[in-house]
Amino acid sequence: MDNLKIFNNYVNKFDLSDTNIARKFYHSLRVSDNSFNIANSLNLNENDKNLTKFIGLTHDIGRFLQWKIYETFEDRKSIDHALLSVQILFDKNIGFLIAKDDQQIVQRAIFNHNKYKLAECLNERELLFAKILRDADKLDLLYLLGEKEIVLDEDNSEVTDVISEKFWKCQEINTLDCRTLTDKILFKMAFVFDLNFKWSFERLEKEKLLDNFYNNLKYKNKYKKYYEHVKEYIASKKISL
């Protein structure tokens, strides 16, 4: 049995009629495809391309159990879903087929995908796979925001200073620093600042992922200057990468 069938068998233990479970299932498939496409654009060998595809497929496998137990996807209110994903992946009773030489790459890429910063202990090869996954994941989260499958609460709250400072410096934002609903909007928009590969920026523009997200916002005028700042950043990265 291949890993895709093992993944599907595992997910089928959960209620796919639940929109929260279904959304994570399809998210996993798209992140897998994104990961493969990034790897392909980098001319990685077939083994590495397939490995990125597997990592993308299983990066959120802990989400299904997280929702079943806690009925939330908020890690701070439940459990670190990346850690749970790693634990499930290496559960011998489930039976995923992971080559010994690839196990640490898989573990470290998935464990780091939801962290504010990548761990400093990653070697060059581990760093590559971790960055591919982070790009693939963030691209699909922006897609979900554009499709209104993730709807963010909005109000007229102000942006806090620490969020504003990081945003104008084109730095990714730590969710722990968010204090207002407006901060949380900019936290999502700042996903773009963590993208690493040319394919990611091309996909971002081709599919209008940022534009669709922005157009769904209720208070567009409030975010216009931030949106334009990100668009300028994207243009600069398309030239430099």
N, C-alpha and C positions, 0 to 999 in steps of 0.2 A: 504493500500500500504506500502511495506517495504522500508527501507532506500536505498537499492540497486536500486530499481526501481525509487525512487525519484531522486537519483543521476544520473541514466541513462537518465531520462526524462529531467533533467536540462542540462546535457552535450549535448543531442541531439538538443538543441536550437542553438548550435554552428556548425561550418562547419568542420565535421570530415574528410572531404577530404583534409583539410589543414594538412600537416604533423606535424606542430607545435602543433595543437590541438590534433591530434591523438596520438602523442608521450606522451603528458601529460595525456591523458585518460588511456593509457596502463601502464604508470608509476604509476598512482593511483591504478590500480588493483594489480600491483606487490607489491607496498608498503603495501597495505592491506594484501596481503598474507604473506609477510615478518613479518609484525606486529603480525599476528595471530600465526605464527610459533614460534616467540620469546616468546610470551605469553604462548604458549603450552609447550615450553621447560622449562618454569618457573613454570609449574603446576598451573597456575592461574585458577580460577573457570570459568565456562562457560560464565557467564555474563561479566566478565572482558576480556576473550578472544574475545568475540564478540564486546566488546567496543573497544579494540585495533584494530580490523579489520575495524570497522567503522571510527575510527580516521585516520587510514592509507588511507582508501578510499577517505576521504574528505579533507585531509590535504592541498591539492593543488587546491581545487575547485575554488579559486580566480584566478588561472592562466588562465582559459578560458576567463573570462571577461577582464583580464589584457591584453591578446594578442589581443582580439577584439578591445579594445579601443586604446591601445598604440603600438601594433605590436612589442612588445619587452617583454622579460622575465627578463630584468634587473630592479630590484626594484629601484635602484638609479635614473633611467631615467623615472620611472613611478610611482609605488605605492608599498607599502609593501604588497606582495601577501599573507603573513600569516594573516595580519590584515584583508585584503579583504576577505579571506577565512572564517574567524570567522564571519564577518558581514553577509556573504551570508548564512552561516550555521544557523544562528539564525534569519533569515528573515522569519517571520510567513507566508508570502505568498508562500514560497517554501515548507514549511511543513515537514522538517526533524523531526523525532520522537526521541527526546533525553530526557531521564528521568531527572527529576529535580536534583537528587543527582549526576548525571554525567555531568551536563552542565559545571560546572567550570573546571572539568578535561579535557573535550573536548576542551574548550576554551583555557586553558593554555598550553596544549600539542601542539595544532596547532599554536598558536601565537608564541611559543618559538622554533618551529622546525627549523627556518631559522636564528636564532640569534647566535651570536658568543658564548655567554655563556647563560646557563639557568638562569632564574631569581631566585634570592635568596629567594623570597617569597614563592616558591613552597613547599608544605608540602610533606611528604614522599610518599604518594599515587600519588599525582600529578607528583612528580619527576619520579616515576617509569614509568608512561604512557608517559611522555615527552621523557625519555631516550629510550623507546621502539620505539617510532616514529622516533627519530633521527637516531637510528641504521638502522631501516628499510628503511628510505629515503636515507641515505648515501650508503647503500649497492646497492640500485638500481641505484643511480647516477654513481657508479663505474661500474656497469653492462653496463649502457648506453655508458660510455666512452670506455669500452672494445669492445662493438658492433659497435663502430663508429657512433652511433646515436647522440652523442655529440662529435664534433670535435674541438679540441683546437688549436688556433694559436700558432705557435712556431717560435722562432728566436734564435740568438746567444747571447741574452742579459744575463747579469750577475744576480745572485741571490743577493738580497739586504740583508744587515746584519741582520735586524730584522727578516726576514723570515728564514734565515739560522739558527739563534740562536734558534728560536722556534722549528724548524724542528729537530735539533739535540737533543733537550730536550724532544722530543716526545710530543709536544704540538700542539693542533689544531691552525690553522692560521686564523687570521682575514682578511677577503677579503679587508678591508679598508687599510690594510698595504701593499697590493700588488702594486708594482710599475712597474714591468716588466712582459713580457709574461712568462718568466721562473718562476717568483714568482707565477704566476697563475697556472702553472703546479703543483708546489709543494703544493699549496693550496689544490688542488684536491687530491693529493696523501696523504696529511695529514688527510684526512677524517678518515683514519684508526685509528688515535690517539684518535678519539672521540667515538669509538665503546665501548660498555659497557658489552655485554653479550657473553657467550661462544658460543651460537648458531650462532651469527654474525661472529665470527672468523672462525668457522667451515664452514659456508657458503662461506666466503671469500676465503678459501683455496680450498674447494671442487669445486667451480665454477671458480676458477683461476681468480677472478675479478681484483685483483691488477696486476697479470701477463699479462692479456690481455690488460689492460690499458697501462702498460709499453711497451709492444710489439708494440703498435700502435704509439708510439712516434717516431718522425723523428730523433731526436738527442739523441738516447738511451745512448750513452757513457757519455753524460753530466749528465744524471740522474742516472747512474748505482749505484753510491755510496749511493744516497738517497733511491733508490729502495731496495738495500741490507739492508740498515738501517731499513726500514719499515718491511722487511721480518724477520729480527731479532726480532723486536718488536712483530710481530705476533706470532712467536715461543714462546716468553716469556709469552705472555698472554694466550696461550693455556695451559701452565703449571700452571699459577697462578689462572685462573678462575675455 
